[in-house]
């Protein structure tokens, strides 16, 4: 039980990292090769993703799964490759940060 509380606290604290720390995490995992915070590149901007999922309570889980497994069709026909090598904690941190964009 203590371990779950620690993990939950750690996840909550990393989501609150300054944008620069989250951006560094996105750079580390090459997210900016296809995405940008505020404009479409190969994939949608993070602001567009946040707007699309703003009222979806299950968005975090859906997007973590989508980033991990990859996919196509939601934003067009260009496929997003799977990112299975990215640690789950980093995926959750990145998705929370993306969903926080306004």
Buried (B, 14 or more C-beta within 10 A) or exposed (E): EEEEEEEEEEBEEBBEBEEEEBBEBBEEBEBEEBBBBEEBEEBBBBBBBBBBBEEEEEBBEEBBEBBBEEBEEEBEEEEBEEBEEBEEEBBBBBBBBBBEBE
